[in-house]
Amino acid sequence: MYKVVMTALTAVFVAVLATAFIGCSGVPKVEYKKIRPFPQVFTKGYGWGENAEEIATHQALLEAAALTKPRAIEFTYLRVGPYEMFKTEQVEEIDAKVLGAKALQDGGMVATVQTNRDQEALREMKYMVSANFKHVCKAPTFRARHEKCQGEIYERAMKEFAVRKFGKVPEKLLGNYTFFVLNREDDGKKTLTLNVAVVVGFLGTGKLSKDEKGMVLMNAWRSACASGAGQRATPIFKQVMATNPSAEFAKEYAAFEMAAKRYNNSIAAMRKAIKMNPHDLENYKVLYQLYKQKGDSASMAKVEQKLVEMEAWEENPGADITSTLQYKQRVRWTEAGDERSPSGLIQFREVDETELQQLEGADE
């Protein structure tokens, strides 16, 4: 599953510089071309939901930054095995004019923005080489096609340039984008085709830290939860705890199991959370409710005694925490107590059916 990051729509002349052949078929998949940009830039952004116009305008402004100022959009890419995370962030501001917004037939909005490249950007872009490729996305609605395509083209472009430069895709990459969507064709049924030109620069590469590995794996499990396969993906969560054990991770897994009324699994996870963080009173209160729902009076009494000792006993502790609990998956870029939204948007590839089948055969 990929979330929308940004795209760009502009008029660009290109001169073919080289062509890359990828795959066994010999069909050219990516052409590397030299850019000849126009000074004036028009971009479009799409948005849906309660604040559709605001979202569409913001998206158009991001698109304008992506192609007006070279290296205005930076990215961070992390990978653990088949699991990947990808975040973009705007690091340069631009002057732009919002020309307006129009309603789409499906209830969304499309906004148009105008801006201009300065002379420095024009000079710099004349020496850039872009990867040009066609990307096709299929989905039942235009919104789904749009969101799927816009996420996938960023990842594909990054990987094309990474293989070209490093011979493979490293597990950690920092870089930047200058992006163009040369043409967008939607058949109104199930297929959206984008013709894309992108320049990718790399700022650094390296190995993942334990925290980063744990974050990527935890988000792989969250992705499985979002598609209703959290229980089947339990081996991924076990990898999380083996790689970067965390009381917060254990509590999240306990909440997932509790929502499904798998109390033994939830209790085991909460006990791990308590072992890692024995001073969090809420953990004991949740554990008390789990034992209560299971009907384990003896264990309830033990937790009650512990809460009395910690001077935290109250009537029916934890009821307010667990009574309306519904586990909600969310992909996060940071884990260590930072719940703020990132300034960029996150993409995460959904765990697919083949991987889930392989996980089911994993050693428990």
C-alpha positions as CSV (number, residue, x, y, z in Angstrom):
1,M,0.0,0.0,0.0
2,Y,1.4,3.4,-1.0
3,K,0.2,6.7,0.1
4,V,0.2,9.9,-2.0
5,V,3.3,12.0,-1.9
6,M,3.4,14.4,-4.8
7,T,3.5,14.6,-8.6
8,A,4.0,17.4,-11.2
9,L,2.5,18.5,-14.5
10,T,4.5,20.7,-16.7
11,A,5.6,21.3,-20.3
12,V,9.2,20.0,-20.8
13,F,11.3,19.4,-24.0
14,V,13.7,16.6,-23.7
15,A,16.6,15.3,-25.8
16,V,17.4,11.6,-25.7
17,L,20.8,11.0,-24.0
18,A,20.7,7.2,-23.3
19,T,18.4,4.3,-23.0
20,A,18.4,1.7,-20.2
21,F,17.2,-1.8,-21.0
22,I,15.8,-3.6,-18.0
23,G,14.6,-7.2,-17.8
24,C,15.1,-10.2,-20.1
25,S,12.7,-9.0,-22.8
26,G,15.0,-6.3,-24.1
27,V,12.1,-3.8,-24.1
28,P,13.3,-0.3,-23.1
29,K,11.7,0.4,-19.8
30,V,13.6,3.6,-18.8
31,E,15.1,6.3,-21.1
32,Y,17.7,8.6,-19.6
33,K,17.3,12.1,-21.2
34,K,18.7,15.6,-20.9
35,I,16.2,18.2,-19.6
36,R,15.3,21.5,-21.4
37,P,12.8,23.2,-19.1
38,F,10.5,26.1,-19.6
39,P,10.6,29.1,-17.2
40,Q,6.9,28.9,-16.4
41,V,5.4,26.0,-14.5
42,F,1.8,24.9,-14.0
43,T,1.0,22.1,-11.5
44,K,-2.1,20.2,-10.5
45,G,-3.0,18.7,-7.1
46,Y,-5.8,16.4,-6.2
47,G,-7.7,16.0,-2.9
48,W,-10.6,14.1,-1.5
49,G,-12.5,14.2,1.8
50,E,-13.7,16.9,4.1
51,N,-10.9,19.3,3.2
52,A,-10.5,18.3,-0.4
53,E,-9.8,21.7,-1.8
54,E,-7.2,22.5,0.9
55,I,-5.5,19.1,0.3
56,A,-5.5,19.6,-3.5
57,T,-4.0,23.0,-3.2
58,H,-1.3,21.8,-0.8
59,Q,-0.6,18.9,-3.2
60,A,-0.2,21.3,-6.1
61,L,2.2,23.5,-4.2
62,L,4.3,20.4,-3.3
63,E,4.3,19.4,-6.9
64,A,5.5,22.9,-7.9
65,A,8.3,22.7,-5.4
66,A,9.3,19.3,-6.8
67,L,9.9,20.7,-10.3
68,T,10.6,24.4,-9.8
69,K,13.7,24.2,-7.5
70,P,16.1,21.3,-8.0
71,R,16.5,19.2,-4.9
72,A,13.6,20.9,-3.1
73,I,12.2,17.5,-2.1
74,E,14.3,15.2,0.0
75,F,13.6,11.6,0.7
76,T,14.6,8.9,3.2
77,Y,14.3,5.2,2.2
78,L,14.7,2.3,4.7
79,R,14.5,-1.5,3.9
80,V,14.6,-4.7,6.0
81,G,14.4,-7.7,3.7
82,P,11.2,-7.2,1.6
83,Y,9.8,-4.5,3.9
84,E,10.3,-0.9,3.0
85,M,9.5,2.6,4.2
86,F,9.8,5.8,2.3
87,K,9.3,9.4,3.4
88,T,9.5,12.7,1.5
89,E,10.0,16.2,2.9
90,Q,10.0,19.6,1.3
91,V,13.1,21.5,2.2
92,E,12.9,24.5,-0.1
93,E,10.1,27.1,-0.2
94,I,8.8,28.6,-3.5
95,D,6.7,31.6,-4.6
96,A,3.6,30.4,-6.3
97,K,0.1,31.6,-7.3
98,V,-3.0,29.4,-6.8
99,L,-5.1,29.8,-9.9
100,G,-8.1,28.0,-8.5
101,A,-9.8,24.7,-7.8
102,K,-12.5,22.6,-9.6
103,A,-14.7,19.8,-8.5
104,L,-14.2,16.3,-9.8
105,Q,-17.1,14.0,-10.7
106,D,-16.3,11.7,-7.8
107,G,-16.5,14.5,-5.2
108,G,-12.8,15.3,-5.1
109,M,-11.1,18.5,-6.1
110,V,-8.3,19.4,-8.5
111,A,-6.3,22.6,-7.8
112,T,-3.9,24.4,-10.2
113,V,-0.8,26.4,-9.2
114,Q,1.4,28.6,-11.3
115,T,5.1,29.4,-10.5
116,N,8.3,30.3,-12.3
117,R,11.8,28.8,-12.3
118,D,14.5,31.4,-11.6
119,Q,17.6,31.7,-13.8
120,E,19.7,29.7,-11.4
121,A,17.3,26.8,-11.5
122,L,17.1,26.9,-15.3
123,R,20.9,26.9,-15.7
124,E,21.2,24.0,-13.3
125,M,18.5,21.9,-14.8
126,K,20.1,22.1,-18.3
127,Y,22.8,19.8,-17.1
128,M,20.5,17.3,-15.4
129,V,19.7,13.9,-16.8
130,S,16.2,12.5,-16.1
131,A,14.9,8.9,-16.0
132,N,11.8,8.8,-18.3
133,F,9.4,5.9,-18.0
134,K,5.7,5.0,-18.3
135,H,3.9,3.8,-15.2
136,V,0.5,2.1,-15.2
137,C,-1.8,1.7,-12.2
138,K,-5.0,-0.2,-12.1
139,A,-7.8,0.4,-9.5
140,P,-11.6,0.6,-9.5
141,T,-11.7,4.4,-8.8
142,F,-9.8,7.4,-10.0
143,R,-8.8,8.3,-6.4
144,A,-7.4,4.8,-5.8
145,R,-5.5,4.9,-9.1
146,H,-4.2,8.4,-8.4
147,E,-2.9,7.6,-4.9
148,K,-1.4,4.2,-6.0
149,C,0.4,5.7,-9.0
150,Q,1.7,8.8,-7.2
151,G,3.3,6.7,-4.5
152,E,4.7,4.0,-6.8
153,I,6.4,6.4,-9.3
154,Y,8.6,8.0,-6.6
155,E,9.8,4.6,-5.3
156,R,10.4,3.3,-8.8
157,A,12.4,6.4,-9.8
158,M,14.6,6.1,-6.6
159,K,15.3,2.5,-7.3
160,E,16.1,3.0,-11.0
161,F,18.8,5.6,-10.0
162,A,20.0,3.6,-7.1
163,V,20.7,0.5,-9.3
164,R,22.3,2.8,-11.9
165,K,24.6,4.3,-9.3
166,F,25.3,1.5,-6.7
167,G,24.4,-1.6,-8.7
168,K,21.7,-2.4,-6.2
169,V,19.2,-0.8,-3.8
170,P,21.0,-0.2,-0.4
171,E,19.0,-0.7,2.8
172,K,19.2,3.0,3.6
173,L,19.3,5.9,1.2
174,L,19.0,9.7,1.6
175,G,18.4,11.8,-1.5
176,N,16.4,14.4,-3.4
177,Y,14.0,14.7,-6.4
178,T,13.2,16.9,-9.3
179,F,10.0,15.6,-10.7
180,F,7.9,16.0,-13.9
181,V,4.7,14.2,-15.0
182,L,4.8,14.7,-18.8
183,N,1.4,13.2,-19.4
184,R,-1.5,11.7,-17.4
185,E,-4.1,9.5,-19.1
186,D,-7.0,8.0,-17.3
187,D,-9.4,5.7,-19.1
188,G,-12.3,6.5,-16.7
189,K,-12.6,2.8,-15.8
190,K,-9.7,1.2,-14.1
191,T,-6.4,2.3,-15.7
192,L,-4.3,5.4,-15.1
193,T,-1.1,5.8,-17.1
194,L,1.6,8.4,-16.2
195,N,4.6,9.3,-18.4
196,V,7.2,10.5,-16.0
197,A,10.6,12.3,-16.0
198,V,12.5,12.4,-12.8
199,V,16.0,13.3,-11.6
200,V,17.2,11.7,-8.4
201,G,20.3,12.8,-6.5
202,F,21.8,10.8,-3.5
203,L,23.0,12.5,-0.3
204,G,24.1,9.4,1.5
205,T,23.7,5.7,2.1
206,G,24.4,3.3,5.0
207,K,23.3,0.6,7.4
208,L,20.1,0.7,9.5
209,S,20.2,1.2,13.2
210,K,18.3,-1.2,15.5
211,D,15.6,1.4,16.0
212,E,15.2,1.9,12.3
213,K,15.0,-1.9,11.7
214,G,12.4,-2.2,14.4
215,M,10.4,0.6,13.0
216,V,10.4,-0.9,9.5
217,L,9.4,-4.3,10.7
218,M,6.7,-2.9,13.1
219,N,5.2,-1.0,10.2
220,A,5.2,-4.2,8.1
221,W,3.1,-5.8,10.8
222,R,0.8,-2.8,11.0
223,S,0.4,-2.9,7.2
224,A,-0.8,-6.5,7.6
225,C,-3.2,-5.5,10.3
226,A,-4.7,-2.8,8.0
227,S,-5.5,-5.5,5.4
228,G,-7.0,-7.9,8.0
229,A,-3.9,-10.2,8.2
230,G,-2.4,-9.1,11.5
231,Q,-2.7,-12.6,13.1
232,R,-1.1,-14.3,10.1
233,A,1.7,-11.8,10.2
234,T,2.6,-12.5,13.8
235,P,6.0,-13.8,12.8
236,I,6.8,-10.2,11.6
237,F,6.0,-8.9,15.1
238,K,8.2,-11.6,16.6
239,Q,11.0,-10.3,14.4
240,V,10.3,-6.8,15.8
241,M,10.7,-7.9,19.4
242,A,13.9,-9.9,18.5
243,T,15.4,-6.9,16.7
244,N,14.4,-4.0,18.9
245,P,12.3,-5.0,21.9
246,S,10.0,-2.3,23.1
247,A,7.3,-2.0,25.8
248,E,5.3,0.2,23.4
249,F,5.4,-2.4,20.7
250,A,4.3,-5.1,23.1
251,K,1.4,-2.9,24.3
252,E,0.3,-2.3,20.7
253,Y,0.3,-6.0,20.0
254,A,-1.6,-6.6,23.2
255,A,-4.2,-4.1,22.1
256,F,-4.6,-5.8,18.7
257,E,-5.0,-9.2,20.4
258,M,-7.4,-7.8,23.0
259,A,-9.6,-6.3,20.3
260,A,-9.9,-9.8,18.8
261,K,-10.6,-11.3,22.2
262,R,-7.5,-13.5,22.1
263,Y,-6.9,-12.9,25.8
264,N,-4.0,-15.3,26.3
265,N,-2.0,-13.7,23.6
266,S,-2.8,-10.2,24.8
267,I,-1.9,-11.1,28.4
268,A,1.4,-12.5,27.3
269,A,2.2,-9.3,25.4
270,M,1.2,-7.1,28.4
271,R,3.4,-9.1,30.7
272,K,6.3,-8.5,28.4
273,A,5.5,-4.8,28.4
274,I,5.4,-4.7,32.2
275,K,8.7,-6.6,32.3
276,M,10.3,-4.0,30.1
277,N,8.6,-1.0,31.8
278,P,7.5,-2.0,35.4
279,H,6.7,1.5,36.4
280,D,3.8,2.2,33.9
281,L,0.7,2.0,36.0
282,E,-1.6,1.8,33.0
283,N,0.0,-1.5,32.0
284,Y,-1.1,-3.1,35.2
285,K,-4.6,-1.8,34.9
286,V,-5.0,-3.2,31.4
287,L,-3.6,-6.5,32.6
288,Y,-6.3,-6.5,35.4
289,Q,-9.0,-6.0,32.8
290,L,-7.7,-8.8,30.6
291,Y,-7.7,-11.2,33.5
292,K,-11.2,-10.0,34.4
293,Q,-12.5,-10.6,30.8
294,K,-10.8,-14.1,30.9
295,G,-12.4,-14.8,34.2
296,D,-9.1,-15.5,36.0
297,S,-9.9,-14.3,39.6
298,A,-6.6,-15.5,41.1
299,S,-4.6,-13.4,38.7
300,M,-6.9,-10.4,39.1
301,A,-6.1,-10.6,42.9
302,K,-2.4,-10.6,42.2
303,V,-2.6,-7.5,40.0
304,E,-4.9,-5.8,42.5
305,Q,-2.3,-6.4,45.3
306,K,0.4,-4.9,43.0
307,L,-1.7,-1.8,42.4
308,V,-2.3,-1.4,46.1
309,E,1.4,-1.6,46.7
310,M,2.0,1.0,44.1
311,E,-0.8,3.2,45.7
312,A,-2.7,3.1,42.4
313,W,-5.7,1.0,43.3
314,E,-9.1,2.2,42.1
315,E,-12.5,0.6,41.6
316,N,-12.4,-1.6,38.5
317,P,-9.0,-0.3,37.3
318,G,-8.5,-0.1,33.5
319,A,-12.2,-0.2,32.6
320,D,-12.0,3.2,31.0
321,I,-9.0,2.1,28.9
322,T,-10.3,-1.2,27.6
323,S,-14.1,-0.8,27.4
324,T,-14.1,0.9,24.0
325,L,-10.8,-0.4,22.7
326,Q,-10.5,-0.8,19.0
327,Y,-7.1,-1.4,17.5
328,K,-6.4,1.0,14.7
329,Q,-3.3,0.5,12.5
330,R,-1.2,3.5,11.6
331,V,2.1,3.7,10.0
332,R,4.5,6.0,11.9
333,W,7.9,7.4,10.9
334,T,9.1,7.8,14.4
335,E,8.5,5.5,17.4
336,A,10.3,6.8,20.5
337,G,7.5,8.9,22.0
338,D,7.2,11.2,19.0
339,E,3.6,11.2,17.8
340,R,3.8,14.3,15.7
341,S,2.9,14.1,12.0
342,P,6.0,14.2,9.8
343,S,6.4,17.2,7.6
344,G,6.4,14.9,4.6
345,L,4.2,12.0,3.8
346,I,5.0,8.3,4.3
347,Q,4.7,5.5,1.8
348,F,4.7,1.9,2.9
349,R,4.3,-1.2,0.7
350,E,1.6,-3.6,1.8
351,V,2.6,-7.1,2.8
352,D,1.3,-9.2,0.0
353,E,-0.4,-12.6,-0.1
354,T,2.7,-14.6,-1.1
355,E,4.7,-13.1,1.9
356,L,1.8,-14.0,4.2
357,Q,1.8,-17.6,3.0
358,Q,5.5,-17.8,3.6
359,L,5.1,-16.3,7.1
360,E,2.5,-18.9,8.0
361,G,5.2,-21.6,7.4
362,A,7.7,-19.7,9.6
363,D,9.0,-21.3,12.7
364,E,6.9,-20.0,15.6
